[in-house]
């Protein structure tokens, strides 16, 4: 029997140490600007707007935005959760000045973290890597909501597969990544994201820049 961990592995496993070494340059530099039409500065501004001093980041990548963003405290309490130990190790090392806590976890399952521990949860470029349609990804928000304190915010970005302008490069990368199981967003649309966000949070909102949806929900 396949478990949620099994279905999440293909997209998580791609983040080997060699891939992570070029991730910032290729994904955050080249792809964001030329394929997804959403410069990384827009995402960094988004982090600066919503990150708190007690923050959980899920699907951490290389930790680029956590490294560059402005926390409201010089000593934030940061927890990193990811299914891939390579990503956790690289990000923890990059953020060692903050002494982050790391947690190997699958966001498709309840996370082994104390409830009501955070004022913010960030999910940057995570949802489009998960299998299934957007409605099935509602489990992510249901698993994360208990970890927020009242008034806490979940925020993040995801690349939509439908209903957004795609140039030739975006279409090519989208087909390639979906075929290889790196992406699972072929049918992801804004309205479904709005629906699942509003099912778990109050004041859920979504805006789109290029191919990228920016979402916010408050507990």
Secondary structure, DSSP 8 states (H G I E B T S, - for coil): ---HHHHHHHHHHT--HHHHHHHIIIIIIIIHHHTS---HHHHHHHHHHH--SEEEEES-TT-HHHHHS--SSTT-EEEEEES-HHHHHHHHHHTGGG--EEEE--TTS--SS-SS-EEEEEEES-GGGSSS-GGGGHHHHHHHHTTEEEEEEEEEEEE-SSSS---HHHHHHHHHHHHTTS---TT--HHHHHHHHHHHSEEEEEEEETTEEEEEEE-
